[in-house]
Amino acid sequence: LVGSTPILTEAYVLVVKTPKAYGKKDMKAIGDEFANALSANKGSKIVIPKEVDLPAGPSEYIIGTIPAGSVTTGIEWYLIPHGKAVYELGFQIDSTGLSKATLFTSIAQNFRFL
């Protein structure tokens, strides 16, 4: 899809500092908070977050689409609490390519804290 869409394919890691350390028991609340923020975008379709286990630890997995003018962005996020931070391992692509973008899952499955 490179070159045929105005939406850039991106992979990124954001670190959201938190006042306390979050653990496995907090996963649903973390996923719901991020999913609700994404759902606030008019026309977005966000799947209910689900907990997944990654080598980096338990995480919340969010996938969905968000309209961006005449095109739609597909997003795939893994939210991983670690210490007093939540790491957002994020991917975006033109929504028509999201289901074929298996590299995103592969990157998440190989993400680790050293």
N, C-alpha and C positions, 0 to 999 in steps of 0.2 A: 504493500500500500504506500510505500514511500514515494513521494512525488505526486500521488494521485489525490491527496487530501491536504487541507490546510492545517490539520491537527498533527502536531508533532508526536512522535512516539517517544516516550520518556520513561526512565526509571530513576527513582530518587530515594534518598533516606532523609527524613526530617526527624529531628529530636525535639520532643515536647517535654520541657522540664516540668516536674510536678512537685508539690509540696511534701508529698510522702511517697514511700515505695508502694507500688501496687503489685498484687499477686494474682494467683489463679482465681481466687474468689471474686476478684474485681473485674474479670474479663467481660462478662455480659454488660456491665454498666459502661465500660470503656467502649465496647462495640456499639452499643445503643447510642451513646453520645455522639460519636463520629457519624453514624448512619443517619441520625436525626438531622445533623448539620447538613449533610449531603442532600437529604430529602427536601430541605428547604428551597433548593433550586427548582424553579418552576419547570415541570415536565420531566423531572428526574425519575428514574426507576432504579431503586436501590433494593437489593435482596437483603433479607434479614441476616444480620451478621451471624457467623457460626464460629465456634472455637475449633482451632486446629493446632496440632502439635508440630512444631518445627524444631530443628536442631538448636535454635536460639532459645527455645522455651515455648510455653503456651502462648498462643496469639489469637486474635480475632481476625477473621477473614471477611472482607466486605467487597462485593462486586456490584457493578451497576453501570448505568448510563446517565449522562447529563447533557441536555441540549446546549449547543453553543452556536446560536444563530441558525444557519441553514444546515449545519452538520451536528453530529452527536459524538461526544467523547465517551469512550468506554474506560472505566476505572477498575482497578483491582488493588486493594489495600490489605496489608498485613499489619496489625497493630500489636507490637511486642513490648510489654512492660519489662524494664530492666533497671533496677535501682530506683532512683528518684526521677525516672524519665519513661516516656512511652516513645518507642521508635516506630515511626510510620514508614514502612517499606511500601512505596507506592509506584504504580505503573499506570500510564495512560496511553491510549491509542485510539484511532478512529474506531467507533463502535462496531463497524462491520468486520473488523479484524480481531476483535477481542476474543472470540471463541477459538481462534486459531493461534493465539499468542501464548503457546505453551512455554516459551522461554521465561515468561514472568514467574510461573510456578516453579520452574527449575531454579531460578535465582533465589526465590524465597526459601526453597528447600536446602539451599547451600549457604544461607546467611547464618553466621555464627558470631558470638561475642568472644573475643580473645582475652 
